[in-house]
Amino acid sequence: MNVSKGLIELKDVGEVYSIDGRLVFRGKGRVVLPRGVYFVKFKDKVFKVIVR
């Protein structure tokens, strides 16, 4: 997983959730997101990510 300037790149299948728990992306690849805090569920772990 990589995070940079407005996008999150998942190298394997994962899920991205908004801070209020809404699923905003499921899959593999790059997702462009507005600035904010997201939770990324990747394999068996959950990461808190800030997109700037």
N, C-alpha and C positions, 0 to 999 in steps of 0.2 A: 504494500500500500504506500502510495506517495501522495503528499498534499502540497500544492503550490498555487499561488495566485488565482483563486477562484475555482479550483477544480480538485477533485479527488480521483486518483487513478487506482483501481483495484486490479491487481495482477491475477487474482483468482476470484471466484464467485463470492459475493458478499452483499450486504444490505446496508443502506444508509438511511438513517432516521433523523427527522428534525427534532429540535429540542422538546417539542410537545408530543413526540412519539409517533408522528406520521411517517409512514414509509415513503421516501422520496426517490429511491433507486434500488433496484435489485438486479444483480448481474455482475458482469466482468467488463472492465474497460474504464474509460474516462467519463466522468459526469461533471458538468459545469454547474456550479451552485452559487446563489447569492451569498454575500457575507453573512456569517452567523456561526452558531455552534451546532454540531451534528454528532450523532453517535454512529459509529461504523461497526457493524457486526461482521467479523471476518474469521472464518473457521469457528473455533470454540471460544473466541475472545471478543470483548466489546471495548472500543476505543472512543474517547471523547476527542473530537477534532474541531479546531477553529479554522474557518475559511475566511481569509482576509482579502 
